[in-house]
Amino acid sequence: MATEFVVVFGAIAALLLLGAILALWSGLRGAVTNADGDGALARIERKLDLLLDNAGLRYDPLDGLPLSIQALVKQGKTIEAIKLYREAKGVGLKAAKEAIDEIRRLG
């Protein structure tokens, strides 16, 4: 009886924790994608760039990316780059497209 109570209590606690995490994630996501989302994101990127500069570090979006994908991005072959990125990283279409778009934007 006591063991069943512990299991049920643990399951309820886990569900409550998961709900809290989802609520927090949703709130944070909304904070970045609100009406001023582009402005907020741009400010975050500027701050990150400043921190990297002060630390003497440089962000290279192509670092660690297979040369074949780098070449496709540089040639403007976005669809082919996305396909190879998906295979190389094991991610879905949306994540691969976002990554390649970010690489194109920063590269």
N, CA, C and O atoms as CSV, one atom per row, in Angstrom:
chain,resi,resn,atom,element,x,y,z
A,1,MET,N,N,0.824,-1.193,0.000
A,1,MET,CA,C,0.000,0.000,0.000
A,1,MET,C,C,0.866,1.254,0.000
A,1,MET,O,O,0.628,2.176,-0.780
A,2,ALA,N,N,1.861,1.290,0.864
A,2,ALA,CA,C,2.736,2.460,0.938
A,2,ALA,C,C,3.529,2.612,-0.350
A,2,ALA,O,O,3.771,3.732,-0.800
A,3,THR,N,N,3.939,1.488,-0.952
A,3,THR,CA,C,4.699,1.539,-2.198
A,3,THR,C,C,3.841,2.119,-3.317
A,3,THR,O,O,4.322,2.920,-4.118
A,4,GLU,N,N,2.569,1.715,-3.376
A,4,GLU,CA,C,1.672,2.246,-4.397
A,4,GLU,C,C,1.484,3.750,-4.228
A,4,GLU,O,O,1.426,4.488,-5.212
A,5,PHE,N,N,1.390,4.202,-2.977
A,5,PHE,CA,C,1.249,5.625,-2.706
A,5,PHE,C,C,2.469,6.388,-3.202
A,5,PHE,O,O,2.333,7.455,-3.802
A,6,VAL,N,N,3.649,5.855,-2.959
A,6,VAL,CA,C,4.888,6.504,-3.390
A,6,VAL,C,C,4.937,6.579,-4.910
A,6,VAL,O,O,5.333,7.604,-5.466
A,7,VAL,N,N,4.542,5.508,-5.585
A,7,VAL,CA,C,4.556,5.492,-7.049
A,7,VAL,C,C,3.567,6.519,-7.600
A,7,VAL,O,O,3.906,7.286,-8.501
A,8,VAL,N,N,2.354,6.534,-7.063
A,8,VAL,CA,C,1.339,7.483,-7.525
A,8,VAL,C,C,1.781,8.914,-7.224
A,8,VAL,O,O,1.661,9.797,-8.073
A,9,PHE,N,N,2.289,9.138,-6.021
A,9,PHE,CA,C,2.760,10.471,-5.648
A,9,PHE,C,C,3.910,10.911,-6.552
A,9,PHE,O,O,3.960,12.068,-6.969
A,10,GLY,N,N,4.824,10.007,-6.853
A,10,GLY,CA,C,5.941,10.318,-7.747
A,10,GLY,C,C,5.471,10.656,-9.146
A,10,GLY,O,O,5.994,11.573,-9.779
A,11,ALA,N,N,4.478,9.913,-9.634
A,11,ALA,CA,C,3.943,10.182,-10.970
A,11,ALA,C,C,3.266,11.547,-11.019
A,11,ALA,O,O,3.430,12.292,-11.985
A,12,ILE,N,N,2.515,11.869,-9.988
A,12,ILE,CA,C,1.854,13.177,-9.939
A,12,ILE,C,C,2.891,14.293,-9.863
A,12,ILE,O,O,2.762,15.311,-10.544
A,13,ALA,N,N,3.908,14.106,-9.045
A,13,ALA,CA,C,4.965,15.114,-8.929
A,13,ALA,C,C,5.683,15.303,-10.260
A,13,ALA,O,O,6.004,16.429,-10.640
A,14,ALA,N,N,5.934,14.205,-10.965
A,14,ALA,CA,C,6.605,14.295,-12.268
A,14,ALA,C,C,5.744,15.053,-13.268
A,14,ALA,O,O,6.259,15.869,-14.033
A,15,LEU,N,N,4.442,14.794,-13.273
A,15,LEU,CA,C,3.535,15.505,-14.177
A,15,LEU,C,C,3.469,16.993,-13.849
A,15,LEU,O,O,3.443,17.829,-14.753
A,16,LEU,N,N,3.442,17.322,-12.568
A,16,LEU,CA,C,3.432,18.734,-12.176
A,16,LEU,C,C,4.723,19.430,-12.590
A,16,LEU,O,O,4.696,20.565,-13.066
A,17,LEU,N,N,5.839,18.757,-12.411
A,17,LEU,CA,C,7.129,19.316,-12.811
A,17,LEU,C,C,7.178,19.516,-14.319
A,17,LEU,O,O,7.641,20.552,-14.796
A,18,LEU,N,N,6.705,18.533,-15.066
A,18,LEU,CA,C,6.670,18.653,-16.523
A,18,LEU,C,C,5.781,19.821,-16.943
A,18,LEU,O,O,6.133,20.577,-17.849
A,19,GLY,N,N,4.644,19.968,-16.295
A,19,GLY,CA,C,3.754,21.090,-16.596
A,19,GLY,C,C,4.414,22.431,-16.317
A,19,GLY,O,O,4.266,23.374,-17.094
A,20,ALA,N,N,5.141,22.517,-15.210
A,20,ALA,CA,C,5.837,23.761,-14.877
A,20,ALA,C,C,6.919,24.075,-15.895
A,20,ALA,O,O,7.090,25.229,-16.288
A,21,ILE,N,N,7.644,23.060,-16.321
A,21,ILE,CA,C,8.697,23.258,-17.322
A,21,ILE,C,C,8.092,23.719,-18.638
A,21,ILE,O,O,8.607,24.642,-19.269
A,22,LEU,N,N,7.004,23.085,-19.056
A,22,LEU,CA,C,6.346,23.491,-20.300
A,22,LEU,C,C,5.807,24.915,-20.214
A,22,LEU,O,O,5.896,25.671,-21.181
A,23,ALA,N,N,5.255,25.282,-19.072
A,23,ALA,CA,C,4.743,26.643,-18.900
A,23,ALA,C,C,5.879,27.655,-18.960
A,23,ALA,O,O,5.740,28.706,-19.586
A,24,LEU,N,N,6.991,27.349,-18.321
A,24,LEU,CA,C,8.152,28.233,-18.347
A,24,LEU,C,C,8.693,28.357,-19.756
A,24,LEU,O,O,8.987,29.461,-20.211
A,25,TRP,N,N,8.828,27.233,-20.455
A,25,TRP,CA,C,9.341,27.249,-21.827
A,25,TRP,C,C,8.427,28.067,-22.723
A,25,TRP,O,O,8.896,28.850,-23.549
A,26,SER,N,N,7.133,27.886,-22.560
A,26,SER,CA,C,6.171,28.627,-23.369
A,26,SER,C,C,6.270,30.123,-23.092
A,26,SER,O,O,6.192,30.932,-24.017
A,27,GLY,N,N,6.437,30.488,-21.848
A,27,GLY,CA,C,6.573,31.896,-21.494
A,27,GLY,C,C,7.839,32.505,-22.047
A,27,GLY,O,O,7.819,33.628,-22.550
A,28,LEU,N,N,8.949,31.776,-21.960
A,28,LEU,CA,C,10.212,32.279,-22.502
A,28,LEU,C,C,10.140,32.389,-24.009
A,28,LEU,O,O,10.639,33.350,-24.595
A,29,ARG,N,N,9.522,31.409,-24.634
A,29,ARG,CA,C,9.391,31.432,-26.091
A,29,ARG,C,C,8.545,32.622,-26.518
A,29,ARG,O,O,8.859,33.293,-27.501
A,30,GLY,N,N,7.484,32.881,-25.787
A,30,GLY,CA,C,6.632,34.020,-26.091
A,30,GLY,C,C,7.347,35.341,-25.884
A,30,GLY,O,O,7.081,36.306,-26.601
A,31,ALA,N,N,8.249,35.399,-24.916
A,31,ALA,CA,C,8.985,36.639,-24.657
A,31,ALA,C,C,9.881,37.008,-25.820
A,31,ALA,O,O,10.094,38.189,-26.091
A,32,VAL,N,N,10.410,36.004,-26.512
A,32,VAL,CA,C,11.310,36.279,-27.634
A,32,VAL,C,C,10.535,36.464,-28.928
A,32,VAL,O,O,11.033,37.110,-29.850
A,33,THR,N,N,9.329,35.916,-29.020
A,33,THR,CA,C,8.577,36.000,-30.271
A,33,THR,C,C,7.391,36.956,-30.175
A,33,THR,O,O,6.454,36.867,-30.968
A,34,ASN,N,N,7.429,37.869,-29.207
A,34,ASN,CA,C,6.339,38.834,-29.102
A,34,ASN,C,C,6.470,39.894,-30.186
A,34,ASN,O,O,7.288,39.759,-31.096
A,35,ALA,N,N,5.666,40.946,-30.091
A,35,ALA,CA,C,5.678,41.983,-31.125
A,35,ALA,C,C,7.060,42.592,-31.290
A,35,ALA,O,O,7.422,43.008,-32.391
A,36,ASP,N,N,7.835,42.651,-30.218
A,36,ASP,CA,C,9.187,43.208,-30.280
A,36,ASP,C,C,10.215,42.086,-30.373
A,36,ASP,O,O,11.384,42.282,-30.042
A,37,GLY,N,N,9.784,40.918,-30.819
A,37,GLY,CA,C,10.673,39.757,-30.853
A,37,GLY,C,C,11.925,39.982,-31.658
A,37,GLY,O,O,13.013,39.595,-31.233
A,38,ASP,N,N,11.792,40.605,-32.824
A,38,ASP,CA,C,12.971,40.849,-33.647
A,38,ASP,C,C,13.933,41.783,-32.944
A,38,ASP,O,O,15.147,41.581,-32.992
A,39,GLY,N,N,13.398,42.811,-32.288
A,39,GLY,CA,C,14.250,43.741,-31.566
A,39,GLY,C,C,14.943,43.080,-30.392
A,39,GLY,O,O,16.128,43.310,-30.151
A,40,ALA,N,N,14.197,42.252,-29.653
A,40,ALA,CA,C,14.776,41.565,-28.501
A,40,ALA,C,C,15.857,40.595,-28.946
A,40,ALA,O,O,16.919,40.517,-28.329
A,41,LEU,N,N,15.593,39.867,-30.001
A,41,LEU,CA,C,16.578,38.916,-30.497
A,41,LEU,C,C,17.817,39.634,-31.006
A,41,LEU,O,O,18.937,39.173,-30.787
A,42,ALA,N,N,17.626,40.749,-31.679
A,42,ALA,CA,C,18.769,41.522,-32.177
A,42,ALA,C,C,19.618,42.033,-31.019
A,42,ALA,O,O,20.846,42.028,-31.102
A,43,ARG,N,N,18.970,42.476,-29.931
A,43,ARG,CA,C,19.724,42.937,-28.755
A,43,ARG,C,C,20.514,41.792,-28.134
A,43,ARG,O,O,21.664,41.972,-27.734
A,44,ILE,N,N,19.908,40.630,-28.054
A,44,ILE,CA,C,20.606,39.465,-27.500
A,44,ILE,C,C,21.809,39.108,-28.366
A,44,ILE,O,O,22.885,38.814,-27.846
A,45,GLU,N,N,21.630,39.134,-29.684
A,45,GLU,CA,C,22.741,38.819,-30.588
A,45,GLU,C,C,23.870,39.835,-30.447
A,45,GLU,O,O,25.042,39.459,-30.452
A,46,ARG,N,N,23.528,41.133,-30.320
A,46,ARG,CA,C,24.571,42.153,-30.147
A,46,ARG,C,C,25.340,41.933,-28.852
A,46,ARG,O,O,26.563,42.074,-28.817
A,47,LYS,N,N,24.621,41.588,-27.786
A,47,LYS,CA,C,25.279,41.336,-26.506
A,47,LYS,C,C,26.190,40.119,-26.600
A,47,LYS,O,O,27.304,40.129,-26.077
A,48,LEU,N,N,25.721,39.089,-27.256
A,48,LEU,CA,C,26.535,37.893,-27.426
A,48,LEU,C,C,27.782,38.201,-28.243
A,48,LEU,O,O,28.875,37.743,-27.910
A,49,ASP,N,N,27.618,38.981,-29.316
A,49,ASP,CA,C,28.776,39.381,-30.121
A,49,ASP,C,C,29.777,40.164,-29.286
A,49,ASP,O,O,30.984,39.953,-29.408
A,50,LEU,N,N,29.291,41.064,-28.439
A,50,LEU,CA,C,30.167,41.854,-27.579
A,50,LEU,C,C,30.927,40.954,-26.611
A,50,LEU,O,O,32.130,41.129,-26.412
A,51,LEU,N,N,30.231,39.993,-26.008
A,51,LEU,CA,C,30.890,39.061,-25.089
A,51,LEU,C,C,31.961,38.241,-25.802
A,51,LEU,O,O,33.058,38.056,-25.275
A,52,LEU,N,N,31.646,37.752,-26.994
A,52,LEU,CA,C,32.624,36.977,-27.756
A,52,LEU,C,C,33.831,37.828,-28.115
A,52,LEU,O,O,34.968,37.372,-28.001
A,53,ASP,N,N,33.591,39.074,-28.553
A,53,ASP,CA,C,34.697,39.972,-28.896
A,53,ASP,C,C,35.587,40.234,-27.690
A,53,ASP,O,O,36.812,40.179,-27.798
A,54,ASN,N,N,34.978,40.518,-26.542
A,54,ASN,CA,C,35.754,40.800,-25.333
A,54,ASN,C,C,36.543,39.588,-24.858
A,54,ASN,O,O,37.598,39.732,-24.239
A,55,ALA,N,N,36.036,38.399,-25.145
A,55,ALA,CA,C,36.738,37.174,-24.754
A,55,ALA,C,C,37.766,36.757,-25.798
A,55,ALA,O,O,38.496,35.784,-25.607
A,56,GLY,N,N,37.820,37.499,-26.906
A,56,GLY,CA,C,38.773,37.154,-27.962
A,56,GLY,C,C,38.351,35.930,-28.755
A,56,GLY,O,O,39.184,35.253,-29.359
A,57,LEU,N,N,37.055,35.648,-28.752
A,57,LEU,CA,C,36.546,34.481,-29.467
A,57,LEU,C,C,35.819,34.926,-30.722
A,57,LEU,O,O,35.364,36.065,-30.830
A,58,ARG,N,N,35.719,34.010,-31.660
A,58,ARG,CA,C,35.021,34.302,-32.907
A,58,ARG,C,C,34.061,33.156,-33.192
A,58,ARG,O,O,34.438,31.988,-33.100
A,59,TYR,N,N,32.829,33.487,-33.536
A,59,TYR,CA,C,31.849,32.464,-33.891
A,59,TYR,C,C,31.895,32.240,-35.390
A,59,TYR,O,O,31.736,33.172,-36.178
A,60,ASP,N,N,32.113,31.002,-35.768
A,60,ASP,CA,C,32.122,30.635,-37.183
A,60,ASP,C,C,31.023,29.602,-37.400
A,60,ASP,O,O,31.152,28.463,-36.950
A,61,PRO,N,N,29.939,29.983,-38.084
A,61,PRO,CA,C,28.828,29.047,-38.264
A,61,PRO,C,C,29.203,27.819,-39.082
A,61,PRO,O,O,28.507,26.805,-39.029
A,62,LEU,N,N,30.293,27.897,-39.835
A,62,LEU,CA,C,30.713,26.757,-40.648
A,62,LEU,C,C,31.654,25.819,-39.893
A,62,LEU,O,O,31.970,24.735,-40.383
A,63,ASP,N,N,32.101,26.228,-38.707
A,63,ASP,CA,C,33.032,25.411,-37.939
A,63,ASP,C,C,32.387,24.073,-37.579
A,63,ASP,O,O,31.305,24.034,-36.993
A,64,GLY,N,N,33.049,22.995,-37.928
A,64,GLY,CA,C,32.550,21.660,-37.632
A,64,GLY,C,C,31.540,21.139,-38.639
A,64,GLY,O,O,31.082,20.003,-38.524
A,65,LEU,N,N,31.191,21.946,-39.612
A,65,LEU,CA,C,30.245,21.533,-40.641
A,65,LEU,C,C,31.010,20.825,-41.754
A,65,LEU,O,O,32.041,21.329,-42.199
A,66,PRO,N,N,30.533,19.670,-42.215
A,66,PRO,CA,C,31.239,18.966,-43.296
A,66,PRO,C,C,31.481,19.875,-44.496
A,66,PRO,O,O,30.647,20.716,-44.832
A,67,LEU,N,N,32.623,19.696,-45.131
A,67,LEU,CA,C,33.009,20.538,-46.265
A,67,LEU,C,C,31.992,20.488,-47.395
A,67,LEU,O,O,31.772,21.488,-48.078
A,68,SER,N,N,31.371,19.331,-47.596
A,68,SER,CA,C,30.380,19.216,-48.674
A,68,SER,C,C,29.184,20.138,-48.424
A,68,SER,O,O,28.652,20.735,-49.360
A,69,ILE,N,N,28.764,20.253,-47.169
A,69,ILE,CA,C,27.646,21.140,-46.837
A,69,ILE,C,C,28.088,22.596,-46.955
A,69,ILE,O,O,27.339,23.437,-47.452
A,70,GLN,N,N,29.303,22.890,-46.497
A,70,GLN,CA,C,29.831,24.255,-46.619
A,70,GLN,C,C,29.848,24.691,-48.081
A,70,GLN,O,O,29.462,25.814,-48.407
A,71,ALA,N,N,30.298,23.796,-48.958
A,71,ALA,CA,C,30.377,24.122,-50.385
A,71,ALA,C,C,28.986,24.391,-50.953
A,71,ALA,O,O,28.797,25.336,-51.719
A,72,LEU,N,N,28.013,23.561,-50.578
A,72,LEU,CA,C,26.651,23.758,-51.077
A,72,LEU,C,C,26.068,25.088,-50.599
A,72,LEU,O,O,25.393,25.781,-51.359
A,73,VAL,N,N,26.329,25.440,-49.342
A,73,VAL,CA,C,25.840,26.714,-48.813
A,73,VAL,C,C,26.464,27.868,-49.583
A,73,VAL,O,O,25.769,28.805,-49.975
A,74,LYS,N,N,27.768,27.803,-49.799
A,74,LYS,CA,C,28.471,28.874,-50.514
A,74,LYS,C,C,28.009,28.982,-51.965
A,74,LYS,O,O,28.028,30.070,-52.541
A,75,GLN,N,N,27.594,27.859,-52.562
A,75,GLN,CA,C,27.112,27.855,-53.947
A,75,GLN,C,C,25.641,28.252,-54.045
A,75,GLN,O,O,25.100,28.388,-55.143
A,76,GLY,N,N,25.003,28.435,-52.898
A,76,GLY,CA,C,23.595,28.811,-52.900
A,76,GLY,C,C,22.651,27.651,-53.136
A,76,GLY,O,O,21.476,27.863,-53.439
A,77,LYS,N,N,23.142,26.430,-53.004
A,77,LYS,CA,C,22.311,25.236,-53.215
A,77,LYS,C,C,21.675,24.830,-51.881
A,77,LYS,O,O,22.070,23.852,-51.246
A,78,THR,N,N,20.687,25.614,-51.492
A,78,THR,CA,C,20.083,25.473,-50.174
A,78,THR,C,C,19.413,24.123,-49.968
A,78,THR,O,O,19.612,23.491,-48.930
A,79,ILE,N,N,18.633,23.675,-50.922
A,79,ILE,CA,C,17.897,22.415,-50.761
A,79,ILE,C,C,18.855,21.244,-50.598
A,79,ILE,O,O,18.654,20.386,-49.738
A,80,GLU,N,N,19.894,21.208,-51.423
A,80,GLU,CA,C,20.881,20.134,-51.313
A,80,GLU,C,C,21.610,20.205,-49.973
A,80,GLU,O,O,21.888,19.178,-49.355
A,81,ALA,N,N,21.921,21.436,-49.525
A,81,ALA,CA,C,22.600,21.610,-48.237
A,81,ALA,C,C,21.720,21.122,-47.094
A,81,ALA,O,O,22.209,20.495,-46.154
A,82,ILE,N,N,20.427,21.408,-47.173
A,82,ILE,CA,C,19.494,20.960,-46.134
A,82,ILE,C,C,19.434,19.438,-46.096
A,82,ILE,O,O,19.446,18.841,-45.019
A,83,LYS,N,N,19.370,18.811,-47.262
A,83,LYS,CA,C,19.325,17.340,-47.315
A,83,LYS,C,C,20.562,16.736,-46.666
A,83,LYS,O,O,20.455,15.823,-45.847
A,84,LEU,N,N,21.739,17.247,-47.033
A,84,LEU,CA,C,22.979,16.714,-46.458
A,84,LEU,C,C,23.064,17.001,-44.963
A,84,LEU,O,O,23.530,16.160,-44.195
A,85,TYR,N,N,22.619,18.178,-44.549
A,85,TYR,CA,C,22.642,18.542,-43.133
A,85,TYR,C,C,21.774,17.582,-42.326
A,85,TYR,O,O,22.159,17.143,-41.242
A,86,ARG,N,N,20.600,17.262,-42.863
A,86,ARG,CA,C,19.706,16.318,-42.185
A,86,ARG,C,C,20.381,14.968,-41.998
A,86,ARG,O,O,20.301,14.368,-40.926
A,87,GLU,N,N,21.048,14.492,-43.049
A,87,GLU,CA,C,21.731,13.201,-42.971
A,87,GLU,C,C,22.892,13.254,-41.984
A,87,GLU,O,O,23.083,12.334,-41.190
A,88,ALA,N,N,23.665,14.333,-42.038
A,88,ALA,CA,C,24.857,14.442,-41.197
A,88,ALA,C,C,24.511,14.614,-39.721
A,88,ALA,O,O,25.174,14.038,-38.858
A,89,LYS,N,N,23.482,15.399,-39.428
A,89,LYS,CA,C,23.150,15.730,-38.039
A,89,LYS,C,C,21.996,14.911,-37.477
A,89,LYS,O,O,21.772,14.904,-36.267
A,90,GLY,N,N,21.258,14.219,-38.352
A,90,GLY,CA,C,20.136,13.410,-37.876
A,90,GLY,C,C,18.984,14.243,-37.330
A,90,GLY,O,O,18.338,13.858,-36.356
A,91,VAL,N,N,18.730,15.390,-37.963
A,91,VAL,CA,C,17.652,16.265,-37.506
A,91,VAL,C,C,16.524,16.283,-38.531
A,91,VAL,O,O,16.672,15.774,-39.641
A,92,GLY,N,N,15.416,16.865,-38.153
A,92,GLY,CA,C,14.269,16.967,-39.041
A,92,GLY,C,C,14.432,18.086,-40.055
A,92,GLY,O,O,15.400,18.846,-40.032
A,93,LEU,N,N,13.457,18.160,-40.943
A,93,LEU,CA,C,13.496,19.146,-42.023
A,93,LEU,C,C,13.512,20.575,-41.493
A,93,LEU,O,O,14.307,21.398,-41.946
A,94,LYS,N,N,12.641,20.870,-40.539
A,94,LYS,CA,C,12.556,22.233,-40.017
A,94,LYS,C,C,13.865,22.657,-39.359
A,94,LYS,O,O,14.359,23.756,-39.610
A,95,ALA,N,N,14.427,21.791,-38.519
A,95,ALA,CA,C,15.682,22.129,-37.836
A,95,ALA,C,C,16.815,22.309,-38.832
A,95,ALA,O,O,17.643,23.206,-38.679
A,96,ALA,N,N,16.856,21.462,-39.848
A,96,ALA,CA,C,17.912,21.568,-40.860
A,96,ALA,C,C,17.764,22.856,-41.656
A,96,ALA,O,O,18.754,23.537,-41.925
A,97,LYS,N,N,16.534,23.194,-42.034
A,97,LYS,CA,C,16.307,24.431,-42.793
A,97,LYS,C,C,16.697,25.647,-41.967
A,97,LYS,O,O,17.347,26.563,-42.470
A,98,GLU,N,N,16.300,25.655,-40.700
A,98,GLU,CA,C,16.656,26.778,-39.828
A,98,GLU,C,C,18.169,26.900,-39.680
A,98,GLU,O,O,18.708,28.007,-39.685
A,99,ALA,N,N,18.855,25.767,-39.548
A,99,ALA,CA,C,20.312,25.790,-39.405
A,99,ALA,C,C,20.980,26.325,-40.667
A,99,ALA,O,O,21.872,27.169,-40.587
A,100,ILE,N,N,20.556,25.843,-41.820
A,100,ILE,CA,C,21.150,26.294,-43.087
A,100,ILE,C,C,20.833,27.767,-43.321
A,100,ILE,O,O,21.697,28.516,-43.778
A,101,ASP,N,N,19.615,28.194,-43.017
A,101,ASP,CA,C,19.267,29.611,-43.158
A,101,ASP,C,C,20.140,30.475,-42.248
A,101,ASP,O,O,20.594,31.545,-42.654
A,102,GLU,N,N,20.372,30.014,-41.030
A,102,GLU,CA,C,21.226,30.757,-40.097
A,102,GLU,C,C,22.668,30.807,-40.599
A,102,GLU,O,O,23.331,31.840,-40.500
A,103,ILE,N,N,23.143,29.697,-41.132
A,103,ILE,CA,C,24.502,29.655,-41.684
A,103,ILE,C,C,24.618,30.624,-42.854
A,103,ILE,O,O,25.609,31.343,-42.973
A,104,ARG,N,N,23.613,30.641,-43.710
A,104,ARG,CA,C,23.623,31.569,-44.858
A,104,ARG,C,C,23.598,33.012,-44.377
A,104,ARG,O,O,24.295,33.868,-44.920
A,105,ARG,N,N,22.785,33.278,-43.348
A,105,ARG,CA,C,22.655,34.638,-42.828
A,105,ARG,C,C,23.953,35.120,-42.184
A,105,ARG,O,O,24.357,36.267,-42.375
A,106,LEU,N,N,24.603,34.245,-41.424
A,106,LEU,CA,C,25.818,34.632,-40.706
A,106,LEU,C,C,27.082,34.468,-41.531
A,106,LEU,O,O,28.073,35.167,-41.317
A,107,GLY,N,N,27.038,33.539,-42.475
A,107,GLY,CA,C,28.238,33.222,-43.248
A,107,GLY,C,C,28.425,34.167,-44.360
A,107,GLY,O,O,29.389,34.048,-45.117
